[in-house]
Each structure stands twice: as structure tokens, then as C-alpha cells.
Amino acid sequence: MEADLASRIEKLDEPQRVAFAAACCERVFPAYETFSKDVNWGDVGHLREALDLAWGSPVGEPSDEQKVRQLLECCNGVVPDLDNRFDSDFAAPAQNAAIAVMRTLESTRDGSAERAARVGDLALDAVEAYVDLAFGEGALYDAVAVERNPAVEAERRDQEDSLERLEKSTLDASLLDGLRLQARRSGFWVIEPSA
């Protein structure tokens, strides 16, 4: 994550950091769903449950520590291992999405700024990995082309927008609903799979 965004996350309070991370996860979550469907592997349900629990945390729903531990254990078992060479352009983004959900759930314990920034990095990396695999030139990574891709630019803007909304408003259920709705209108929710 760029230094400016990381320093802005540091200035947010702990529940706002969790909300930022949850919004990043929501945008990349469909990559895991698509991957799981493509290769018939994984567990969308446990990851969805973990992300939903994280979404509830910033507005005061206490996280049951035992439930958090159980979900983290379940989610850890469904992170794609890229050494398995899954036949899907969504494998690397799915790996990032699953790890991002786990880090977000972990952040409900302490609201770590570092962890929230890492989730932002994972979300951006997921989009970049998909763009490179789906639209790149094979073995050669073209950083300029990836960075200029509209999907990558959109993820950067979405992270900026989420931070701006969190900085300017009081965190409540209405703001969280707005962040979640906006996240479901961008990221992998709208990225068209390559033909």
C-alpha cells in the first residue's frame, strides 16, 4: 500500500480500520467464489461467514473469540496453495481474497492499522494478479500495462473512496451498509472474466 494511504489508515480508529479492511475484502470476495466454482475446490461458506462477522464487529457486535478461532482455522484450510497449479485465472486472486478475509477477521481483535493496510495490499494484488494472468503477455509481466488497467485503477480509487468516507463520517450501521453496497458495485463484482 502506498505510504499516504497507510498513514491515513493509521489515523483511523480501530473500528474504522476493520471497516476499511472489510470493504477491501468485499470487493475481492467474488474472485474466491469464481475460483471455487471453476475448480470445484474450497469453501465459500466459511469465508463468507468470517467476512460477515468482521462486518458486524465495527458497530459493536462483540466477536465471540471461540467463533473467531474456529473460523480462522476453517478458513486457513481453504486458502488455495498455488503450488497445486489450479487451472483458473482466479487462483492467485482467490488466495489473496482468502488471506485478506482471515486478516480482516483477525483485525476484529485489535484493529491493527498494519493489518488493515496489508488487507488493502492483498486486495490490490488480487486485481493486479488477475489482470496480468487474464490479459497479460504470458510469462512477461508488464507492470506499466497492469498499473494502467482500468480494474487496477478502480481498486485504487475504491480504497481511496473508502478511506475518505471513513475519515469524514461517524462510523455507524448506515455508513457500513453504504461501504458494503459500494464494494458490491466494484472490484470482482464487476470485473468481466477473460474469454
Secondary structure, 3 states (H helix, E strand, C coil): CCHHHHHHHHHCCHHHHHHHHHHHHHHHHHHHHHHHHHHCCCCHHHHHHHHHHHHHHHHCCCCCHHHHHHHHHHHHCCCCCHHHCCCCCCHHHHHHHHHHHHHHHHHHHHCCHHHHHHHHHHHHHHHHHHHHHHHCECCECCHHHHHHCHHHHHHHHHHHHHHHHHHHCCCCHHHHHHHHHHHCCCHHHCCCCCC
